[in-house]
Amino acid sequence: MRRAARSAARRIRDFVEPEPVGIDLAAVTEADIALHFADGPHKFYQLMPWLAVLRQRPELRVIIVARQPESYEPLTKLTDVPIALVPKFDALMALYDRANFRAVLYVNNSYTNFQSLAFQQAVHIHVNHGESDKICMVSNQAKAYDRVFVAGQAAVDRHAAALAWFDTTHLTRVGRPQLDLVVDNPLTQWDGPTITYAPTWEGEDEANNYTSIDHYGLAIIEAALAQPGARVIYKPHPRIPESDTAAVRSAHQAIVAALKGASSEAGHRVCLNEDILGVIRGTDLFIGDVSSVTLDHLYLRPQAPIMLTDRRSDRERLRADTPVASAASVIDANTLSSLAPDMGRLLTQDPLAAARRSVRDYYFDGLGPGESTQRFWTALEAAMSEHDRAVANLKRVRITAAEVA
């Protein structure tokens, strides 16, 4: 009865119903959540962690709404969640109307998200695909969504500092529910310390380029290999091995060659397909860029030191834009010559341990294991219920206005 009443209250238009691929539109029953994904397979890493979170509530029916044909077949091999391929706007609206979704979730700011936002009867929530201090994490596009779910106070402050005329009450702090998922450590037991280097990719333009691999990557690996008894793990961003940037590809290949050329008994590994969240769980010293992976390490392993890279060698700007820099040893052009001894000291001393725990609370609201998941579901259910009530009120207003007329 509740769903039928909601359906009557929320549906306001009829459609000629072109068929989406993968789902018989006539057979679609009401669903709760559309997970809108407008990109190709190269961005599956943004989508898949959210599928794992949403599967925790099987009573909520989820449909992946794919907008690019090249994504459809690969997705069917990765998940049994229903997938609808709807490149065209009219098919998208027909599916939304038929399923009568309560919420549409977005993992990034792809340009066709704007088409999806035309559907008025669902709450539109941007959940993003990580928490980082990259400039792309704050966009004026945030104003388009009904709600923007962020990790914690650092993200709120980031939006407030960057966006004019933005109402920060649209931000909801939910932590990082993906970090509550059980992910096995793919690394075998090792008697010595494990050093992980996990560079990000070079971004869409220079402003979003935070990778260290072309500037410092090989030097980092060589310094790590020089640490007695240490195991070195290289876990690049999924887009690095096939990068369009020659210097990035070249550095990647050089790193792979260096690790393969090291002692076969030392346990060094190149991890291309392993889950980084599992790798982090076995890491004693993490070396990363300004990226979500570095903050994932901060959340999961606050007891393990961080070395943070800065390709621009601008310490003042780094500290202003990246709070975690205050709790990390910085690798830049000025410190590269002392990289090996600095790394060695961090493996035996940890002067920034208290600072890491403080800055972790700032990014993630002091949440412990499981608490992000609880916040996420509470916030999602509240947003859906509040929006349902608001749409029902609009329906009543329209009926009253029609009666008066």
N, C-alpha and C positions, 0 to 999 in steps of 0.2 A: 504493500500500500504506500509506504513512504517513497519508494522509487517511482511508482506510478504517478503519485502526486507531484513529485519533483519534475518528472518528465513533462507533465502537462503544464507546469509552471514555467519551465525553462525553454521549451521549444517555441520558437516564434516565427519560423519560416519553413517553407517546403522547398525541396530541391529536385531537379531532374538528377537522377542518381547514377553517374558514371561509375563503373566498377573499379575499385582499387585492385591491384594485383596482390594475390595471396590471401584475400579474405572475400568471401561471398557476402556482398553488402546486405542482401536480403536476409542472410542468416545471422548477421551481427546482432547480438543482444546488448543491452546496456552494459557499459564498462565504466570503471572508475577513473583510470589514469591513462592518458596518452603520453608516451615518452617520445617527444619530437626529435628526430635526428636528420639533419639536412645535409650531411656530408658524406664523403666516400669512405672506403675502408681504411684509409690512412689515419682517420680520426676515431676508429673503433675504441682506442684506449680511453677516450673521453666518455664513451657510452657504457662499456661493459661493467665497470665497477658499480654503476647505479643499478644495473639489472640485478646484480647480486644482492644489493640492499632491498630492492623492491620485492624480490622473491621471498623475503622474510615474512611477508603478509599475504599468503596465498588466497585469502578471502577477498582481497582487492584485485580486480581484474585489470591487467595492464596490457596495452597494445603498443608495440613499437611502430611509430609512424615514420617510415623511411621515405625520403624525398628524392634520392638519387638512385637510378636503376642499378648502378654497379655495386650498391651496398646490399641489395636484396638477397641474392643467392649466398654470398658469404655469411650474412647474418643468420640465414636458416641453418647453417652448419655450426653456428656457435651457440645457439639458444633454442629452446622450445617455446619461448614466449611468442605469442602470435605477432606476426609482422604484416603490415599493410604498406605496399609501395604506392604512393600517391604523389607523383611529380606535379600533377596539375592542381590548380587551386580549386576548381569545381569538385573534383573527386575528394579533395581534402575536406572541404566543407560538408560534403555529403556523408563522409565517414564520421566526422565529428557529430553531425546532427543525429545520425543513426545510432551511434554508440552513446550519445548523450553524456559525454565525459564530464566528470566533476572537476578534473584538474588536467592541465597540460604542463609537462615538465620539460625544461630546456637545459642541455648540458653545455651549451656554448652560445655565442651570439651570431650564428650564421644568418645571412641576409634573408633567407626565406622564413625565418622565425616571424618576420613581420606579417607574412601571409597568414600564418597560424593564429596570430593575435587577433585576427578579424573575428574569430569565433567568440561570441559574447557570453555564452552560457556557462563557461568553465572558468575557474581561477587559473591564471597563467603564472607559473612560478619558475624563476631561473635558479637552478641549483648549481650550475657551473661544474667543473670537473677537477677541482683542486683548490688549494688555498696557497697563494704565493704573493710576492710583492712585485711581480712583473706589471708593467704599465698596462698590459692588456686585461688585467683583472678588474680594472675600473673603466667603465664605458658609459657614455651618455645613454646608451641603449638600455641601461638599467631602469631608466624612467618608464620604459614601455611595459614592463611586467607589473602584475599586481603585487607580487612579493618577490624579493630576492633573498634566497637563503645563503647565509655566509657562515664562516667558521666561528668568529668571535669578535672581540672588541677591536682588534687590529684592523679587520676588514671594514668595520663601521667607520673607524677613523680615516681609513684609506679613502673611502667614498666621500666622506665629509670634506676632506682636504682637496679632492680633485674635481668635484662636480658642483657647479653653480646651480641654484634652484632645484636642488635634489632633497626630497623629504626622506631623511634617514629612518623614519618610522616604517618605511617599506622594507627595510632590512630586518631579517629574522636570524638570530644567532642560533645555529643548530650544531656547531662543532663539525666533525668530519665522520659521519657514520660509516664510511668505507673502512676507516681505521679500526673499527670494532669487529670487522669480519675476521673469521679464523682463516689465516693464510699460513700454510706450512713453509718452514724455512727450507729452501732447496739446497742449502749448503751442508756439507758433511761436517762432522765434528772435527775441530782443529785445536791443537794444543796451544798454538801461539795466537797473537792478535790477528784479527781480520780487518783489513783496510778496504773500504769500498769507494770507488770513484764512479759517480753517476751523473755525467754531464747532461744538460738539457740540449734541445735543438736550437737552431739559430733564429727561429721566429719568422714571421712574414715580412719584416722590414728591420732596418737597423735599430729603430727605437725599441723593438721587441727582441733584440738579439742579446741574450744573456749567456750564451754558451762559452765555455772556457776551452773547449776541445782544440780549437785551432790555435789558440794563444799559448796555453799551458798544458794541454792534455798529455803529451808524451813526457814532459818534464815531471808531471805529477806521478805518472806510472813509474818512471825511472827512480824517483825519490822513494816511492812506496816499496819497490822491489829491493831497495838498498837497506830496508829495515830488517834487522836480524830476526829470523823466525816468523816473519809476518806472511800471511796469506793475502794476496791482492786480488780483488774482485772488480771487474770492469762491467758496469751495467749502464749502457748508454740509453738515451731516449729512443723510443721505437723509430723515430724518423731520421736518426743520424746515419745508419748504415747506407741508406739510399739517398742521402742529401743531394740537393741540386748544387750545393756549394762545394767546389773542388777542394778547398782547404779543409773543410770539415770531413769529407770522405777520405782525404789523404791522411789526416791525423787519426781517424778511426782505424784505418788499415795499419798504420804504424804502431798503434797501441796493441792491436790484435797480434801483430807479428812479434812485438816485444814480449808479450805474455806467453805466446807459444814458444818463443826461444828461451824462456827462463826454465829453470829446473823443473822437470816433470814431476818431481816428488814434493814440490813446494805447495801444491794445492791451488795454485793460481787459476782463475777461471774467467772466461768471457761469457757473460750471461745476457743473451739477446732475447730469449723468450720467457725467462723466468719472471715471476711476479716480484717487482721491486719491494713490495711490502713484506714479502717473505725474506728477501735478501737483507733488508734493514734489520730484521730481528736477529740476524747473526753477525752484525757489524759492530766493531769496537771503535773504529775511527771512520767517520763519514766525510767524504770530500765531495762537495756539490756546488752548484751554481745558485743564483737567485731563481728558485723554481719551487713547485709544490713538493717535489721529492725531498728537498732539504727540510721543509717544514714537516713532512710526514715522518722523517727521521727524528726531528725534534720532539714530536708527539710520542712516537713509539719507543724511542731510546734516549730519553733525556739524560741518562747516565753516561752516554757515550759522546765524546768530543766531536765538534764539527769544524771543518776547515771550509770556509766560504770563499769562492772565487769572485774576482772583480775584473772583468776584461777591460774596463775603462780606466782602471787604476785611479779612481777618484774617491778617496776614502770618505771625504766629507759628504759627497752625494750618496754614497753607499749607506752610510749610517743614517742619513736623513730618510732615505726611501725604504730601508730594509732593517727593521728593528732587530732581527736575529743576528745582524752583523756585530752587535754589541756583546754577543755571547759566543762569538766564533773567532777562530784565528783566520785572518784574511790572506788569501793568496792573490797577489797582483804583481805588476812589473817591479815593484820596490822590494818585494819579499821573495821573489823567485830564487834568488841566489842562495837563500838560507832555507830552502824548502825541506831538504832532507833532515837537517838537524831539528828544525821546528817540528816536523812530523814525529821524530824520535822522542822529543820532549813530551808531546801530547800523549804518547803511548805510555808514559810513566808518571806524568803529572797532569792535573786537571784543574787549573786555576779558575776556569769559567763555569764550573759545575752549578753554582748557585745562580749565576746570571742566566744560564740556560733554563733552569726551572722557572725562574721569574718570567722570562720572555715566552716560555711555553704557555703559561697561564694567560698572558696577554693575547696570544694568537688563538687559543682554544678555550678561553673562559675557565681554565682550571678543571676541565672535564676529565674524568677518569674512564677506564674501560667500560663500555656499554652505555655510558651516559649520553654520548652524541646520538646514538640510535634512538634512545628514549626521547630526546629533544626533537629529533627529526620527525618521528611519527606523531608526536603531540602537535607540532607546528603544522604538519601537513593536514592532519585531520581537522584542526581548528580552522585552517584557511579554507578547506573545502566546505565545512559546515557554515562558516560565516558568509561565504560567497553564495551558497545555496539560499540562505535566508535573504540576502540582498537581492538576488534575482527574483525570488518569490515576491518580495515587497514591490519591486518594479512592475511585476505582472499585475499585482493588485491595484497599483496606481493607474496602469493603463486601462484596466477594466472600469475603475471608478470614473476616469476621464471620459471613457466611451459612453457610460451611462448618463453622465451629466450632459454630454453633447446631444 
